[in-house]
């Protein structure tokens, strides 16, 4: 049998085929750009979520002194909060702290083991990390939004006291 012949037997033997390469061309600039964009999307999808969590940790913890500072400006210096009012005013600050802790959970590295030789394992781990961070991001964003709405309500409720 020669190299250019195809064999096909019904005896369970392997089928042998030869391919002939007609031409080799350089990758077009458009294809190269698409490849680089795809590569960037795969890599950046993990780091973008992590960087978002990092910035929201700062935002959430920074919201606590801003909120308390606005309240101290609105409330008279000799104003005494009762237990119920103190708890009501503290809830948004506690919510901002909870949001910050949730974002820390999304920021921390995820320990996992996979082989760089097996593409399916890499893809599975990448998807797992993205889902993990997405859960933390949405939970943190919801906690932050609720805390912000409660803080706005507390500030509006106390605007006329001073």
C-alpha positions as protocol buffer text, in pm:
chain_id: "A"
residue {
  index: 1
  type: UNK
  ca { x: 0 y: 0 z: 0 }
}
residue {
  index: 2
  type: UNK
  ca { x: 138 y: 344 z: -89 }
}
residue {
  index: 3
  type: UNK
  ca { x: 120 y: 670 z: 108 }
}
residue {
  index: 4
  type: UNK
  ca { x: -148 y: 820 z: -115 }
}
residue {
  index: 5
  type: UNK
  ca { x: -388 y: 529 z: -94 }
}
residue {
  index: 6
  type: UNK
  ca { x: -675 y: 510 z: 152 }
}
residue {
  index: 7
  type: UNK
  ca { x: -746 y: 178 z: 314 }
}
residue {
  index: 8
  type: UNK
  ca { x: -1073 y: 71 z: 453 }
}
residue {
  index: 9
  type: UNK
  ca { x: -1128 y: -281 z: 563 }
}
residue {
  index: 10
  type: UNK
  ca { x: -1423 y: -439 z: 725 }
}
residue {
  index: 11
  type: UNK
  ca { x: -1198 y: -657 z: 939 }
}
residue {
  index: 12
  type: UNK
  ca { x: -1172 y: -393 z: 1209 }
}
residue {
  index: 13
  type: UNK
  ca { x: -841 y: -257 z: 1082 }
}
residue {
  index: 14
  type: UNK
  ca { x: -765 y: 115 z: 1115 }
}
residue {
  index: 15
  type: UNK
  ca { x: -856 y: 352 z: 837 }
}
residue {
  index: 16
  type: UNK
  ca { x: -553 y: 536 z: 707 }
}
residue {
  index: 17
  type: UNK
  ca { x: -590 y: 873 z: 532 }
}
residue {
  index: 18
  type: UNK
  ca { x: -335 y: 1118 z: 406 }
}
residue {
  index: 19
  type: UNK
  ca { x: -393 y: 1490 z: 378 }
}
residue {
  index: 20
  type: UNK
  ca { x: -223 y: 1714 z: 132 }
}
residue {
  index: 21
  type: UNK
  ca { x: -145 y: 2071 z: 240 }
}
residue {
  index: 22
  type: UNK
  ca { x: -212 y: 2307 z: -47 }
}
residue {
  index: 23
  type: UNK
  ca { x: -85 y: 2634 z: 93 }
}
residue {
  index: 24
  type: UNK
  ca { x: 38 y: 2788 z: 417 }
}
residue {
  index: 25
  type: UNK
  ca { x: -44 y: 3151 z: 477 }
}
residue {
  index: 26
  type: UNK
  ca { x: 18 y: 3394 z: 758 }
}
residue {
  index: 27
  type: UNK
  ca { x: -261 y: 3464 z: 1004 }
}
residue {
  index: 28
  type: UNK
  ca { x: -454 y: 3769 z: 892 }
}
residue {
  index: 29
  type: UNK
  ca { x: -439 y: 4076 z: 1117 }
}
residue {
  index: 30
  type: UNK
  ca { x: -813 y: 4042 z: 1177 }
}
residue {
  index: 31
  type: UNK
  ca { x: -781 y: 3677 z: 1287 }
}
residue {
  index: 32
  type: UNK
  ca { x: -483 y: 3761 z: 1504 }
}
residue {
  index: 33
  type: UNK
  ca { x: -678 y: 4045 z: 1671 }
}
residue {
  index: 34
  type: UNK
  ca { x: -974 y: 3812 z: 1733 }
}
residue {
  index: 35
  type: UNK
  ca { x: -741 y: 3553 z: 1884 }
}
residue {
  index: 36
  type: UNK
  ca { x: -586 y: 3814 z: 2116 }
}
residue {
  index: 37
  type: UNK
  ca { x: -932 y: 3943 z: 2212 }
}
residue {
  index: 38
  type: UNK
  ca { x: -1045 y: 3590 z: 2297 }
}
residue {
  index: 39
  type: UNK
  ca { x: -731 y: 3528 z: 2499 }
}
residue {
  index: 40
  type: UNK
  ca { x: -783 y: 3855 z: 2685 }
}
residue {
  index: 41
  type: UNK
  ca { x: -1147 y: 3768 z: 2760 }
}
residue {
  index: 42
  type: UNK
  ca { x: -1047 y: 3433 z: 2908 }
}
residue {
  index: 43
  type: UNK
  ca { x: -777 y: 3581 z: 3130 }
}
residue {
  index: 44
  type: UNK
  ca { x: -944 y: 3910 z: 3222 }
}
residue {
  index: 45
  type: UNK
  ca { x: -1277 y: 3751 z: 3320 }
}
residue {
  index: 46
  type: UNK
  ca { x: -1115 y: 3622 z: 3639 }
}
residue {
  index: 47
  type: UNK
  ca { x: -901 y: 3925 z: 3722 }
}
residue {
  index: 48
  type: UNK
  ca { x: -1181 y: 4175 z: 3650 }
}
residue {
  index: 49
  type: UNK
  ca { x: -1410 y: 4014 z: 3908 }
}
residue {
  index: 50
  type: UNK
  ca { x: -1128 y: 4008 z: 4162 }
}
residue {
  index: 51
  type: UNK
  ca { x: -1045 y: 4375 z: 4102 }
}
residue {
  index: 52
  type: UNK
  ca { x: -1412 y: 4465 z: 4136 }
}
residue {
  index: 53
  type: UNK
  ca { x: -1422 y: 4295 z: 4476 }
}
residue {
  index: 54
  type: UNK
  ca { x: -1106 y: 4481 z: 4576 }
}
residue {
  index: 55
  type: UNK
  ca { x: -1255 y: 4820 z: 4489 }
}
residue {
  index: 56
  type: UNK
  ca { x: -1584 y: 4737 z: 4660 }
}
residue {
  index: 57
  type: UNK
  ca { x: -1402 y: 4645 z: 4982 }
}
residue {
  index: 58
  type: UNK
  ca { x: -1267 y: 5000 z: 4990 }
}
residue {
  index: 59
  type: UNK
  ca { x: -1603 y: 5149 z: 4891 }
}
residue {
  index: 60
  type: UNK
  ca { x: -1798 y: 4951 z: 5152 }
}
residue {
  index: 61
  type: UNK
  ca { x: -1561 y: 5023 z: 5438 }
}
residue {
  index: 62
  type: UNK
  ca { x: -1535 y: 5388 z: 5331 }
}
residue {
  index: 63
  type: UNK
  ca { x: -1914 y: 5419 z: 5337 }
}
residue {
  index: 64
  type: UNK
  ca { x: -1922 y: 5358 z: 5714 }
}
residue {
  index: 65
  type: UNK
  ca { x: -1736 y: 5675 z: 5827 }
}
residue {
  index: 66
  type: UNK
  ca { x: -1909 y: 5882 z: 5557 }
}
residue {
  index: 67
  type: UNK
  ca { x: -2251 y: 5769 z: 5678 }
}
residue {
  index: 68
  type: UNK
  ca { x: -2165 y: 5821 z: 6045 }
}
residue {
  index: 69
  type: UNK
  ca { x: -2007 y: 6159 z: 5965 }
}
residue {
  index: 70
  type: UNK
  ca { x: -2323 y: 6274 z: 5790 }
}
residue {
  index: 71
  type: UNK
  ca { x: -2530 y: 6166 z: 6089 }
}
residue {
  index: 72
  type: UNK
  ca { x: -2301 y: 6345 z: 6333 }
}
residue {
  index: 73
  type: UNK
  ca { x: -2336 y: 6658 z: 6122 }
}
residue {
  index: 74
  type: UNK
  ca { x: -2717 y: 6629 z: 6112 }
}
residue {
  index: 75
  type: UNK
  ca { x: -2776 y: 6541 z: 6477 }
}
residue {
  index: 76
  type: UNK
  ca { x: -2730 y: 6802 z: 6750 }
}
residue {
  index: 77
  type: UNK
  ca { x: -2420 y: 6758 z: 6967 }
}
residue {
  index: 78
  type: UNK
  ca { x: -2617 y: 6688 z: 7284 }
}
residue {
  index: 79
  type: UNK
  ca { x: -2864 y: 6454 z: 7112 }
}
residue {
  index: 80
  type: UNK
  ca { x: -2906 y: 6119 z: 7288 }
}
residue {
  index: 81
  type: UNK
  ca { x: -3019 y: 5820 z: 7091 }
}
residue {
  index: 82
  type: UNK
  ca { x: -3243 y: 5565 z: 7254 }
}
residue {
  index: 83
  type: UNK
  ca { x: -3179 y: 5196 z: 7214 }
}
residue {
  index: 84
  type: UNK
  ca { x: -3422 y: 5154 z: 6926 }
}
residue {
  index: 85
  type: UNK
  ca { x: -3300 y: 5465 z: 6741 }
}
residue {
  index: 86
  type: UNK
  ca { x: -2938 y: 5363 z: 6800 }
}
residue {
  index: 87
  type: UNK
  ca { x: -3000 y: 5020 z: 6651 }
}
residue {
  index: 88
  type: UNK
  ca { x: -3189 y: 5172 z: 6358 }
}
residue {
  index: 89
  type: UNK
  ca { x: -2905 y: 5412 z: 6286 }
}
residue {
  index: 90
  type: UNK
  ca { x: -2638 y: 5140 z: 6330 }
}
residue {
  index: 91
  type: UNK
  ca { x: -2799 y: 4893 z: 6087 }
}
residue {
  index: 92
  type: UNK
  ca { x: -2671 y: 5062 z: 5768 }
}
residue {
  index: 93
  type: UNK
  ca { x: -2315 y: 5080 z: 5908 }
}
residue {
  index: 94
  type: UNK
  ca { x: -2333 y: 4712 z: 6001 }
}
residue {
  index: 95
  type: UNK
  ca { x: -2469 y: 4638 z: 5652 }
}
residue {
  index: 96
  type: UNK
  ca { x: -2173 y: 4818 z: 5492 }
}
residue {
  index: 97
  type: UNK
  ca { x: -1940 y: 4611 z: 5708 }
}
residue {
  index: 98
  type: UNK
  ca { x: -2118 y: 4288 z: 5606 }
}
residue {
  index: 99
  type: UNK
  ca { x: -2094 y: 4390 z: 5238 }
}
residue {
  index: 100
  type: UNK
  ca { x: -1722 y: 4450 z: 5285 }
}
residue {
  index: 101
  type: UNK
  ca { x: -1671 y: 4105 z: 5437 }
}
residue {
  index: 102
  type: UNK
  ca { x: -1865 y: 3946 z: 5149 }
}
residue {
  index: 103
  type: UNK
  ca { x: -1642 y: 4124 z: 4897 }
}
residue {
  index: 104
  type: UNK
  ca { x: -1336 y: 4000 z: 5087 }
}
residue {
  index: 105
  type: UNK
  ca { x: -1466 y: 3647 z: 5027 }
}
residue {
  index: 106
  type: UNK
  ca { x: -1480 y: 3720 z: 4655 }
}
residue {
  index: 107
  type: UNK
  ca { x: -1133 y: 3873 z: 4654 }
}
residue {
  index: 108
  type: UNK
  ca { x: -946 y: 3592 z: 4829 }
}
residue {
  index: 109
  type: UNK
  ca { x: -766 y: 3342 z: 4606 }
}
residue {
  index: 110
  type: UNK
  ca { x: -930 y: 3007 z: 4549 }
}
residue {
  index: 111
  type: UNK
  ca { x: -721 y: 2699 z: 4622 }
}
residue {
  index: 112
  type: UNK
  ca { x: -756 y: 2431 z: 4359 }
}
residue {
  index: 113
  type: UNK
  ca { x: -544 y: 2180 z: 4175 }
}
residue {
  index: 114
  type: UNK
  ca { x: -561 y: 2106 z: 3807 }
}
residue {
  index: 115
  type: UNK
  ca { x: -331 y: 1996 z: 3531 }
}
residue {
  index: 116
  type: UNK
  ca { x: -213 y: 2252 z: 3277 }
}
residue {
  index: 117
  type: UNK
  ca { x: -194 y: 1965 z: 3029 }
}
residue {
  index: 118
  type: UNK
  ca { x: -569 y: 1896 z: 3038 }
}
residue {
  index: 119
  type: UNK
  ca { x: -768 y: 2176 z: 2872 }
}
residue {
  index: 120
  type: UNK
  ca { x: -1099 y: 2052 z: 3017 }
}
residue {
  index: 121
  type: UNK
  ca { x: -962 y: 2082 z: 3373 }
}
residue {
  index: 122
  type: UNK
  ca { x: -844 y: 2438 z: 3310 }
}
residue {
  index: 123
  type: UNK
  ca { x: -1180 y: 2534 z: 3164 }
}
residue {
  index: 124
  type: UNK
  ca { x: -1368 y: 2367 z: 3451 }
}
residue {
  index: 125
  type: UNK
  ca { x: -1158 y: 2550 z: 3713 }
}
residue {
  index: 126
  type: UNK
  ca { x: -1198 y: 2882 z: 3531 }
}
residue {
  index: 127
  type: UNK
  ca { x: -1575 y: 2839 z: 3523 }
}
residue {
  index: 128
  type: UNK
  ca { x: -1576 y: 2740 z: 3892 }
}
residue {
  index: 129
  type: UNK
  ca { x: -1379 y: 3051 z: 3989 }
}
residue {
  index: 130
  type: UNK
  ca { x: -1605 y: 3279 z: 3785 }
}
residue {
  index: 131
  type: UNK
  ca { x: -1920 y: 3128 z: 3943 }
}
residue {
  index: 132
  type: UNK
  ca { x: -1765 y: 3152 z: 4290 }
}
residue {
  index: 133
  type: UNK
  ca { x: -1678 y: 3520 z: 4248 }
}
residue {
  index: 134
  type: UNK
  ca { x: -2012 y: 3599 z: 4084 }
}
residue {
  index: 135
  type: UNK
  ca { x: -2197 y: 3468 z: 4391 }
}
residue {
  index: 136
  type: UNK
  ca { x: -1988 y: 3684 z: 4622 }
}
residue {
  index: 137
  type: UNK
  ca { x: -2020 y: 3989 z: 4397 }
}
residue {
  index: 138
  type: UNK
  ca { x: -2399 y: 3969 z: 4374 }
}
residue {
  index: 139
  type: UNK
  ca { x: -2437 y: 3902 z: 4747 }
}
residue {
  index: 140
  type: UNK
  ca { x: -2206 y: 4194 z: 4830 }
}
residue {
  index: 141
  type: UNK
  ca { x: -2380 y: 4429 z: 4585 }
}
residue {
  index: 142
  type: UNK
  ca { x: -2721 y: 4343 z: 4731 }
}
residue {
  index: 143
  type: UNK
  ca { x: -2594 y: 4401 z: 5087 }
}
residue {
  index: 144
  type: UNK
  ca { x: -2435 y: 4730 z: 4977 }
}
residue {
  index: 145
  type: UNK
  ca { x: -2751 y: 4853 z: 4800 }
}
residue {
  index: 146
  type: UNK
  ca { x: -2975 y: 4764 z: 5096 }
}
residue {
  index: 147
  type: UNK
  ca { x: -2734 y: 4936 z: 5334 }
}
residue {
  index: 148
  type: UNK
  ca { x: -2723 y: 5244 z: 5111 }
}
residue {
  index: 149
  type: UNK
  ca { x: -3102 y: 5263 z: 5099 }
}
residue {
  index: 150
  type: UNK
  ca { x: -3123 y: 5226 z: 5478 }
}
residue {
  index: 151
  type: UNK
  ca { x: -2855 y: 5494 z: 5523 }
}
residue {
  index: 152
  type: UNK
  ca { x: -3044 y: 5733 z: 5295 }
}
residue {
  index: 153
  type: UNK
  ca { x: -3364 y: 5664 z: 5488 }
}
residue {
  index: 154
  type: UNK
  ca { x: -3190 y: 5729 z: 5822 }
}
residue {
  index: 155
  type: UNK
  ca { x: -3035 y: 6053 z: 5695 }
}
residue {
  index: 156
  type: UNK
  ca { x: -3362 y: 6180 z: 5550 }
}
residue {
  index: 157
  type: UNK
  ca { x: -3544 y: 6090 z: 5871 }
}
residue {
  index: 158
  type: UNK
  ca { x: -3293 y: 6292 z: 6075 }
}
residue {
  index: 159
  type: UNK
  ca { x: -3252 y: 6596 z: 5848 }
}
residue {
  index: 160
  type: UNK
  ca { x: -3500 y: 6811 z: 6041 }
}
residue {
  index: 161
  type: UNK
  ca { x: -3363 y: 6739 z: 6389 }
}
residue {
  index: 162
  type: UNK
  ca { x: -3083 y: 6994 z: 6380 }
}
